[in-house]
């Protein structure tokens, strides 16, 4: 999987449109709160545990690219639904 697969249109990106890996947890938290979605909703949509979402947001876990991609897609879906 290359970095282009992780490009997104939301605040999870740097200025070029690629995920900023070292800050991903804080970015996911910020984007999730901006959209107004819970960790539980994200976890359910992504097929991961709420604890995993929490650990990623706190920086306790560094997600693999497929996990980041799934979270990104879920955030985009919720953002579109709530717009």
C-alpha positions as a Markdown table, in Angstrom:
| # | Residue | x | y | z |
|---|---|---|---|---|
| 1 | Unk | 0.0 | 0.0 | 0.0 |
| 2 | Unk | 1.5 | 3.4 | -0.9 |
| 3 | Unk | 0.9 | 6.8 | 0.7 |
| 4 | Unk | -1.4 | 7.9 | -2.1 |
| 5 | Unk | -4.0 | 5.4 | -0.8 |
| 6 | Unk | -4.0 | 7.4 | 2.5 |
| 7 | Unk | -4.6 | 10.8 | 1.0 |
| 8 | Unk | -7.7 | 12.5 | 2.3 |
| 9 | Unk | -9.6 | 15.7 | 2.0 |
| 10 | Unk | -9.9 | 16.4 | 5.7 |
| 11 | Unk | -7.7 | 17.7 | 8.5 |
| 12 | Unk | -5.9 | 14.4 | 8.8 |
| 13 | Unk | -3.5 | 15.6 | 6.1 |
| 14 | Unk | -0.5 | 17.8 | 5.7 |
| 15 | Unk | -0.6 | 20.5 | 3.1 |
| 16 | Unk | 0.1 | 18.0 | 0.3 |
| 17 | Unk | -2.8 | 15.7 | 1.1 |
| 18 | Unk | -0.9 | 12.9 | 2.9 |
| 19 | Unk | -1.4 | 11.7 | 6.4 |
| 20 | Unk | 0.9 | 13.0 | 9.0 |
| 21 | Unk | 1.9 | 9.8 | 10.7 |
| 22 | Unk | 3.5 | 11.1 | 13.9 |
| 23 | Unk | 0.4 | 13.1 | 14.8 |
| 24 | Unk | -2.3 | 10.7 | 13.6 |
| 25 | Unk | -3.9 | 10.0 | 16.9 |
| 26 | Unk | -4.4 | 13.7 | 17.7 |
| 27 | Unk | -5.6 | 14.3 | 14.1 |
| 28 | Unk | -8.2 | 11.5 | 14.4 |
| 29 | Unk | -9.4 | 12.9 | 17.7 |
| 30 | Unk | -9.7 | 16.4 | 16.4 |
| 31 | Unk | -11.5 | 15.3 | 13.2 |
| 32 | Unk | -13.8 | 13.0 | 15.1 |
| 33 | Unk | -14.8 | 15.8 | 17.5 |
| 34 | Unk | -15.2 | 18.3 | 14.7 |
| 35 | Unk | -17.7 | 15.9 | 13.0 |
| 36 | Unk | -19.4 | 15.1 | 16.3 |
| 37 | Unk | -19.0 | 11.3 | 16.3 |
| 38 | Unk | -18.2 | 9.1 | 19.2 |
| 39 | Unk | -15.3 | 6.6 | 19.5 |
| 40 | Unk | -17.9 | 3.9 | 19.7 |
| 41 | Unk | -19.5 | 4.9 | 16.4 |
| 42 | Unk | -16.1 | 5.0 | 14.7 |
| 43 | Unk | -15.1 | 1.7 | 16.2 |
| 44 | Unk | -18.3 | 0.0 | 15.1 |
| 45 | Unk | -18.1 | 1.4 | 11.5 |
| 46 | Unk | -14.4 | 0.3 | 11.3 |
| 47 | Unk | -14.8 | -3.1 | 12.9 |
| 48 | Unk | -12.3 | -2.3 | 15.6 |
| 49 | Unk | -12.7 | -2.0 | 19.4 |
| 50 | Unk | -13.5 | 1.3 | 21.1 |
| 51 | Unk | -10.3 | 0.7 | 23.1 |
| 52 | Unk | -8.3 | 0.6 | 19.9 |
| 53 | Unk | -9.7 | 4.0 | 18.8 |
| 54 | Unk | -9.0 | 5.4 | 22.2 |
| 55 | Unk | -5.4 | 4.0 | 22.3 |
| 56 | Unk | -4.7 | 5.5 | 18.8 |
| 57 | Unk | -6.1 | 8.9 | 19.8 |
| 58 | Unk | -4.0 | 8.9 | 23.0 |
| 59 | Unk | -0.9 | 7.9 | 21.1 |
| 60 | Unk | -0.6 | 4.6 | 22.9 |
| 61 | Unk | -1.0 | 2.6 | 19.7 |
| 62 | Unk | 0.4 | 3.4 | 16.2 |
| 63 | Unk | -2.1 | 2.1 | 13.7 |
| 64 | Unk | -1.1 | 0.4 | 10.5 |
| 65 | Unk | -2.0 | 2.0 | 7.2 |
| 66 | Unk | -5.0 | -0.2 | 6.5 |
| 67 | Unk | -6.4 | 0.8 | 9.9 |
| 68 | Unk | -5.8 | 4.5 | 9.2 |
| 69 | Unk | -7.5 | 4.1 | 5.8 |
| 70 | Unk | -10.6 | 2.5 | 7.4 |
| 71 | Unk | -10.8 | 5.2 | 10.1 |
| 72 | Unk | -10.3 | 7.9 | 7.4 |
| 73 | Unk | -13.1 | 6.4 | 5.3 |
| 74 | Unk | -15.4 | 6.2 | 8.4 |
| 75 | Unk | -14.7 | 9.8 | 9.3 |
| 76 | Unk | -15.4 | 11.0 | 5.7 |
| 77 | Unk | -18.7 | 9.0 | 5.7 |
| 78 | Unk | -19.8 | 10.5 | 9.0 |
| 79 | Unk | -18.8 | 14.0 | 7.8 |
| 80 | Unk | -20.9 | 13.6 | 4.7 |
| 81 | Unk | -23.9 | 12.3 | 6.6 |
| 82 | Unk | -23.7 | 15.1 | 9.1 |
| 83 | Unk | -23.1 | 18.0 | 6.6 |
